[in-house]
Amino acid sequence: MRLLAALALVATLALPAGAGAGVDKPVLAPAKGGKCIAPPEVMRREHPDMLRHQRTVTVHEGVRDAKVSLEGCIDCHGPAREFCAQCHRYAGVHIDCFQCHASRPAEKR
């Protein structure tokens, strides 16, 4: 009986937070710009590290013409609040980026 309970607990913990909470799996539109900077499985796992690295390069080092930028992601994937929120809600991850940052790309002049 304890083994069965332990297995049920392990199975529950292995699911993303939204999977057991009635949250629909994200359905993301394809990127408009063609190929992303990394395959989807890499982006799912490593994008927080990529964003932190780019923040350091942009904010702390002042490099604003980088090949990879959050604005580039938004231009390709659409409004970040919508694109980012779907997966973060599904995974049970709270993001507060857009309390300070705009959720849409700057107007092109």
TIVO-2410 file (N, C-alpha, C; in nm, 3 decimals):
# residues 109
REC num residu      c1      c2      c3 atome chaine
REC   1      M   0.083  -0.120   0.000     N      A
REC   1      M   0.000   0.000   0.000    CA      A
REC   1      M   0.087   0.126   0.000     C      A
REC   2      R   0.192   0.128   0.082     N      A
REC   2      R   0.282   0.243   0.085    CA      A
REC   2      R   0.354   0.260  -0.048     C      A
REC   3      L   0.392   0.149  -0.109     N      A
REC   3      L   0.460   0.154  -0.239    CA      A
REC   3      L   0.368   0.216  -0.344     C      A
REC   4      L   0.243   0.179  -0.343     N      A
REC   4      L   0.147   0.234  -0.438    CA      A
REC   4      L   0.130   0.384  -0.416     C      A
REC   5      A   0.120   0.426  -0.292     N      A
REC   5      A   0.107   0.568  -0.260    CA      A
REC   5      A   0.232   0.645  -0.303     C      A
REC   6      A   0.350   0.588  -0.281     N      A
REC   6      A   0.476   0.652  -0.320    CA      A
REC   6      A   0.484   0.665  -0.471     C      A
REC   7      L   0.443   0.562  -0.544     N      A
REC   7      L   0.445   0.568  -0.690    CA      A
REC   7      L   0.347   0.673  -0.742     C      A
REC   8      A   0.232   0.685  -0.681     N      A
REC   8      A   0.134   0.786  -0.721    CA      A
REC   8      A   0.190   0.926  -0.697     C      A
REC   9      L   0.259   0.946  -0.586     N      A
REC   9      L   0.319   1.075  -0.556    CA      A
REC   9      L   0.427   1.109  -0.657     C      A
REC  10      V   0.513   1.015  -0.688     N      A
REC  10      V   0.620   1.037  -0.785    CA      A
REC  10      V   0.560   1.071  -0.922     C      A
REC  11      A   0.457   1.000  -0.964     N      A
REC  11      A   0.393   1.026  -1.094    CA      A
REC  11      A   0.333   1.165  -1.097     C      A
REC  12      T   0.273   1.209  -0.988     N      A
REC  12      T   0.214   1.342  -0.982    CA      A
REC  12      T   0.320   1.449  -0.989     C      A
REC  13      L   0.431   1.431  -0.919     N      A
REC  13      L   0.538   1.530  -0.919    CA      A
REC  13      L   0.610   1.539  -1.052     C      A
REC  14      A   0.604   1.434  -1.132     N      A
REC  14      A   0.672   1.433  -1.261    CA      A
REC  14      A   0.599   1.515  -1.366     C      A
REC  15      L   0.471   1.548  -1.346     N      A
REC  15      L   0.394   1.625  -1.442    CA      A
REC  15      L   0.420   1.774  -1.424     C      A
REC  16      P   0.416   1.853  -1.532     N      A
REC  16      P   0.422   1.998  -1.516    CA      A
REC  16      P   0.305   2.043  -1.429     C      A
REC  17      A   0.321   2.154  -1.361     N      A
REC  17      A   0.220   2.200  -1.267    CA      A
REC  17      A   0.083   2.214  -1.331     C      A
REC  18      G   0.077   2.267  -1.451     N      A
REC  18      G  -0.051   2.289  -1.517    CA      A
REC  18      G  -0.116   2.162  -1.567     C      A
REC  19      A  -0.039   2.057  -1.587     N      A
REC  19      A  -0.093   1.935  -1.647    CA      A
REC  19      A  -0.199   1.870  -1.560     C      A
REC  20      G  -0.182   1.876  -1.430     N      A
REC  20      G  -0.279   1.814  -1.342    CA      A
REC  20      G  -0.382   1.912  -1.291     C      A
REC  21      A  -0.371   2.039  -1.328     N      A
REC  21      A  -0.459   2.141  -1.273    CA      A
REC  21      A  -0.564   2.187  -1.373     C      A
REC  22      G  -0.584   2.111  -1.479     N      A
REC  22      G  -0.684   2.149  -1.577    CA      A
REC  22      G  -0.642   2.264  -1.666     C      A
REC  23      V  -0.514   2.292  -1.676     N      A
REC  23      V  -0.464   2.399  -1.762    CA      A
REC  23      V  -0.430   2.337  -1.896     C      A
REC  24      D  -0.483   2.396  -2.003     N      A
REC  24      D  -0.457   2.343  -2.137    CA      A
REC  24      D  -0.309   2.353  -2.173     C      A
REC  25      K  -0.263   2.251  -2.244     N      A
REC  25      K  -0.126   2.251  -2.294    CA      A
REC  25      K  -0.112   2.367  -2.392     C      A
REC  26      P  -0.001   2.441  -2.387     N      A
REC  26      P   0.015   2.557  -2.476    CA      A
REC  26      P   0.010   2.517  -2.623     C      A
REC  27      V  -0.057   2.600  -2.701     N      A
REC  27      V  -0.060   2.585  -2.846    CA      A
REC  27      V   0.000   2.714  -2.901     C      A
REC  28      L   0.123   2.704  -2.947     N      A
REC  28      L   0.195   2.823  -2.990    CA      A
REC  28      L   0.196   2.833  -3.141     C      A
REC  29      A   0.171   2.953  -3.191     N      A
REC  29      A   0.178   2.977  -3.335    CA      A
REC  29      A   0.323   2.968  -3.379     C      A
REC  30      P   0.346   2.926  -3.501     N      A
REC  30      P   0.485   2.920  -3.549    CA      A
REC  30      P   0.546   3.060  -3.553     C      A
REC  31      A   0.674   3.065  -3.535     N      A
REC  31      A   0.746   3.192  -3.539    CA      A
REC  31      A   0.734   3.253  -3.678     C      A
REC  32      K   0.725   3.386  -3.685     N      A
REC  32      K   0.712   3.455  -3.813    CA      A
REC  32      K   0.845   3.470  -3.885     C      A
REC  33      G   0.954   3.465  -3.810     N      A
REC  33      G   1.083   3.495  -3.870    CA      A
REC  33      G   1.159   3.375  -3.922     C      A
REC  34      G   1.095   3.261  -3.928     N      A
REC  34      G   1.166   3.143  -3.977    CA      A
REC  34      G   1.225   3.063  -3.863     C      A
REC  35      K   1.353   3.037  -3.870     N      A
REC  35      K   1.419   2.950  -3.773    CA      A
REC  35      K   1.458   3.027  -3.646     C      A
REC  36      C   1.433   2.966  -3.532     N      A
REC  36      C   1.468   3.025  -3.403    CA      A
REC  36      C   1.619   3.011  -3.378     C      A
REC  37      I   1.668   3.076  -3.274     N      A
REC  37      I   1.811   3.069  -3.244    CA      A
REC  37      I   1.855   2.934  -3.191     C      A
REC  38      A   1.758   2.853  -3.147     N      A
REC  38      A   1.788   2.719  -3.096    CA      A
REC  38      A   1.663   2.633  -3.113     C      A
REC  39      P   1.679   2.500  -3.115     N      A
REC  39      P   1.563   2.412  -3.126    CA      A
REC  39      P   1.468   2.430  -3.007     C      A
REC  40      P   1.338   2.401  -3.026     N      A
REC  40      P   1.241   2.420  -2.918    CA      A
REC  40      P   1.279   2.354  -2.785     C      A
REC  41      E   1.332   2.231  -2.789     N      A
REC  41      E   1.366   2.164  -2.662    CA      A
REC  41      E   1.477   2.237  -2.589     C      A
REC  42      V   1.568   2.300  -2.662     N      A
REC  42      V   1.676   2.379  -2.598    CA      A
REC  42      V   1.617   2.508  -2.542     C      A
REC  43      M   1.531   2.573  -2.620     N      A
REC  43      M   1.470   2.698  -2.573    CA      A
REC  43      M   1.386   2.676  -2.448     C      A
REC  44      R   1.311   2.566  -2.444     N      A
REC  44      R   1.229   2.539  -2.326    CA      A
REC  44      R   1.314   2.527  -2.201     C      A
REC  45      R   1.426   2.463  -2.214     N      A
REC  45      R   1.511   2.434  -2.099    CA      A
REC  45      R   1.606   2.548  -2.065     C      A
REC  46      E   1.660   2.616  -2.165     N      A
REC  46      E   1.771   2.710  -2.141    CA      A
REC  46      E   1.738   2.857  -2.158     C      A
REC  47      H   1.613   2.893  -2.198     N      A
REC  47      H   1.587   3.034  -2.222    CA      A
REC  47      H   1.605   3.123  -2.100     C      A
REC  48      P   1.579   3.077  -1.977     N      A
REC  48      P   1.606   3.166  -1.863    CA      A
REC  48      P   1.753   3.205  -1.855     C      A
REC  49      D   1.842   3.109  -1.878     N      A
REC  49      D   1.985   3.139  -1.875    CA      A
REC  49      D   2.024   3.232  -1.989     C      A
REC  50      M   1.965   3.209  -2.107     N      A
REC  50      M   1.994   3.296  -2.222    CA      A
REC  50      M   1.949   3.439  -2.193     C      A
REC  51      L   1.831   3.454  -2.133     N      A
REC  51      L   1.780   3.588  -2.101    CA      A
REC  51      L   1.868   3.657  -1.998     C      A
REC  52      R   1.911   3.584  -1.896     N      A
REC  52      R   1.999   3.644  -1.795    CA      A
REC  52      R   2.132   3.686  -1.857     C      A
REC  53      H   2.187   3.602  -1.944     N      A
REC  53      H   2.313   3.636  -2.010    CA      A
REC  53      H   2.295   3.762  -2.095     C      A
REC  54      Q   2.187   3.766  -2.173     N      A
REC  54      Q   2.164   3.882  -2.259    CA      A
REC  54      Q   2.140   4.007  -2.176     C      A
REC  55      R   2.074   3.992  -2.061     N      A
REC  55      R   2.054   4.107  -1.973    CA      A
REC  55      R   2.188   4.164  -1.930     C      A
REC  56      T   2.280   4.076  -1.896     N      A
REC  56      T   2.413   4.121  -1.854    CA      A
REC  56      T   2.483   4.194  -1.967     C      A
REC  57      V   2.478   4.138  -2.086     N      A
REC  57      V   2.544   4.199  -2.201    CA      A
REC  57      V   2.481   4.335  -2.233     C      A
REC  58      T   2.348   4.341  -2.231     N      A
REC  58      T   2.279   4.464  -2.268    CA      A
REC  58      T   2.285   4.570  -2.158     C      A
REC  59      V   2.244   4.534  -2.038     N      A
REC  59      V   2.232   4.632  -1.931    CA      A
REC  59      V   2.367   4.667  -1.868     C      A
REC  60      H   2.444   4.567  -1.835     N      A
REC  60      H   2.568   4.591  -1.762    CA      A
REC  60      H   2.684   4.631  -1.853     C      A
REC  61      E   2.687   4.577  -1.976     N      A
REC  61      E   2.797   4.606  -2.067    CA      A
REC  61      E   2.759   4.707  -2.174     C      A
REC  62      G   2.630   4.740  -2.186     N      A
REC  62      G   2.586   4.842  -2.280    CA      A
REC  62      G   2.582   4.801  -2.426     C      A
REC  63      V   2.591   4.673  -2.455     N      A
REC  63      V   2.588   4.626  -2.593    CA      A
REC  63      V   2.442   4.612  -2.636     C      A
REC  64      R   2.399   4.697  -2.727     N      A
REC  64      R   2.258   4.697  -2.767    CA      A
REC  64      R   2.236   4.653  -2.911     C      A
REC  65      D   2.340   4.614  -2.980     N      A
REC  65      D   2.323   4.568  -3.117    CA      A
REC  65      D   2.348   4.418  -3.128     C      A
REC  66      A   2.317   4.348  -3.022     N      A
REC  66      A   2.343   4.204  -3.017    CA      A
REC  66      A   2.258   4.128  -3.119     C      A
REC  67      K   2.311   4.017  -3.166     N      A
REC  67      K   2.241   3.932  -3.261    CA      A
REC  67      K   2.113   3.873  -3.198     C      A
REC  68      V   2.120   3.843  -3.071     N      A
REC  68      V   2.008   3.785  -2.999    CA      A
REC  68      V   1.954   3.890  -2.903     C      A
REC  69      S   1.823   3.916  -2.911     N      A
REC  69      S   1.765   4.015  -2.821    CA      A
REC  69      S   1.621   3.976  -2.789     C      A
REC  70      L   1.571   4.022  -2.677     N      A
REC  70      L   1.432   3.997  -2.640    CA      A
REC  70      L   1.340   4.062  -2.742     C      A
REC  71      E   1.378   4.179  -2.791     N      A
REC  71      E   1.296   4.245  -2.893    CA      A
REC  71      E   1.285   4.157  -3.018     C      A
REC  72      G   1.394   4.091  -3.053     N      A
REC  72      G   1.391   3.999  -3.167    CA      A
REC  72      G   1.295   3.883  -3.143     C      A
REC  73      C   1.293   3.831  -3.022     N      A
REC  73      C   1.200   3.722  -2.988    CA      A
REC  73      C   1.056   3.769  -3.002     C      A
REC  74      I   1.028   3.888  -2.952     N      A
REC  74      I   0.893   3.943  -2.956    CA      A
REC  74      I   0.850   3.972  -3.099     C      A
REC  75      D   0.944   4.026  -3.180     N      A
REC  75      D   0.912   4.053  -3.321    CA      A
REC  75      D   0.869   3.925  -3.392     C      A
REC  76      C   0.933   3.815  -3.358     N      A
REC  76      C   0.909   3.688  -3.427    CA      A
REC  76      C   0.789   3.611  -3.368     C      A
REC  77      H   0.777   3.611  -3.237     N      A
REC  77      H   0.677   3.528  -3.172    CA      A
REC  77      H   0.549   3.602  -3.135     C      A
REC  78      G   0.548   3.733  -3.144     N      A
REC  78      G   0.428   3.809  -3.111    CA      A
REC  78      G   0.435   3.864  -2.969     C      A
REC  79      P   0.327   3.928  -2.925     N      A
REC  79      P   0.328   3.991  -2.793    CA      A
REC  79      P   0.374   3.893  -2.684     C      A
REC  80      A   0.477   3.933  -2.613     N      A
REC  80      A   0.540   3.845  -2.515    CA      A
REC  80      A   0.444   3.803  -2.403     C      A
REC  81      R   0.357   3.894  -2.363     N      A
REC  81      R   0.263   3.856  -2.256    CA      A
REC  81      R   0.184   3.734  -2.297     C      A
REC  82      E   0.142   3.728  -2.421     N      A
REC  82      E   0.063   3.614  -2.468    CA      A
REC  82      E   0.152   3.492  -2.492     C      A
REC  83      F   0.261   3.511  -2.566     N      A
REC  83      F   0.348   3.399  -2.601    CA      A
REC  83      F   0.410   3.336  -2.476     C      A
REC  84      C   0.471   3.417  -2.392     N      A
REC  84      C   0.540   3.367  -2.273    CA      A
REC  84      C   0.442   3.312  -2.170     C      A
REC  85      A   0.330   3.382  -2.154     N      A
REC  85      A   0.235   3.345  -2.049    CA      A
REC  85      A   0.178   3.205  -2.067     C      A
REC  86      Q   0.157   3.162  -2.191     N      A
REC  86      Q   0.098   3.030  -2.212    CA      A
REC  86      Q   0.182   2.920  -2.149     C      A
REC  87      C   0.310   2.918  -2.179     N      A
REC  87      C   0.396   2.812  -2.125    CA      A
REC  87      C   0.421   2.829  -1.976     C      A
REC  88      H   0.439   2.953  -1.933     N      A
REC  88      H   0.465   2.975  -1.791    CA      A
REC  88      H   0.344   2.937  -1.707     C      A
REC  89      R   0.225   2.966  -1.755     N      A
REC  89      R   0.104   2.926  -1.683    CA      A
REC  89      R   0.097   2.773  -1.676     C      A
REC  90      Y   0.124   2.706  -1.787     N      A
REC  90      Y   0.121   2.560  -1.793    CA      A
REC  90      Y   0.223   2.499  -1.698     C      A
REC  91      A   0.341   2.559  -1.691     N      A
REC  91      A   0.448   2.506  -1.606    CA      A
REC  91      A   0.436   2.552  -1.461     C      A
REC  92      G   0.342   2.642  -1.432     N      A
REC  92      G   0.325   2.691  -1.296    CA      A
REC  92      G   0.436   2.786  -1.255     C      A
REC  93      V   0.490   2.861  -1.352     N      A
REC  93      V   0.600   2.955  -1.325    CA      A
REC  93      V   0.547   3.097  -1.335     C      A
REC  94      H   0.573   3.177  -1.233     N      A
REC  94      H   0.530   3.317  -1.233    CA      A
REC  94      H   0.643   3.403  -1.287     C      A
REC  95      I   0.611   3.485  -1.387     N      A
REC  95      I   0.710   3.580  -1.437    CA      A
REC  95      I   0.659   3.720  -1.410     C      A
REC  96      D   0.750   3.811  -1.377     N      A
REC  96      D   0.709   3.949  -1.352    CA      A
REC  96      D   0.785   4.047  -1.441     C      A
REC  97      C   0.838   3.998  -1.552     N      A
REC  97      C   0.917   4.081  -1.643    CA      A
REC  97      C   0.839   4.202  -1.692     C      A
REC  98      F   0.710   4.182  -1.720     N      A
REC  98      F   0.634   4.285  -1.789    CA      A
REC  98      F   0.572   4.387  -1.694     C      A
REC  99      Q   0.608   4.380  -1.568     N      A
REC  99      Q   0.573   4.488  -1.478    CA      A
REC  99      Q   0.659   4.610  -1.510     C      A
REC 100      C   0.779   4.585  -1.564     N      A
REC 100      C   0.870   4.694  -1.600    CA      A
REC 100      C   0.890   4.704  -1.752     C      A
REC 101      H   0.889   4.591  -1.821     N      A
REC 101      H   0.921   4.588  -1.963    CA      A
REC 101      H   0.796   4.584  -2.048     C      A
REC 102      A   0.800   4.650  -2.165     N      A
REC 102      A   0.690   4.648  -2.259    CA      A
REC 102      A   0.673   4.506  -2.315     C      A
REC 103      S   0.550   4.472  -2.346     N      A
REC 103      S   0.523   4.339  -2.399    CA      A
REC 103      S   0.515   4.336  -2.551     C      A
REC 104      R   0.540   4.448  -2.615     N      A
REC 104      R   0.540   4.450  -2.761    CA      A
REC 104      R   0.665   4.524  -2.810     C      A
REC 105      P   0.708   4.493  -2.932     N      A
REC 105      P   0.829   4.557  -2.983    CA      A
REC 105      P   0.810   4.707  -3.003     C      A
REC 106      A   0.919   4.778  -3.001     N      A
REC 106      A   0.914   4.922  -3.025    CA      A
REC 106      A   0.869   4.946  -3.168     C      A
REC 107      E   0.805   5.061  -3.190     N      A
REC 107      E   0.762   5.094  -3.325    CA      A
REC 107      E   0.883   5.108  -3.414     C      A
REC 108      K   0.871   5.057  -3.535     N      A
REC 108      K   0.978   5.072  -3.634    CA      A
REC 108      K   0.962   5.208  -3.703     C      A
REC 109      R   1.073   5.277  -3.717     N      A
REC 109      R   1.067   5.410  -3.781    CA      A
REC 109      R   1.117   5.402  -3.920     C      A
***
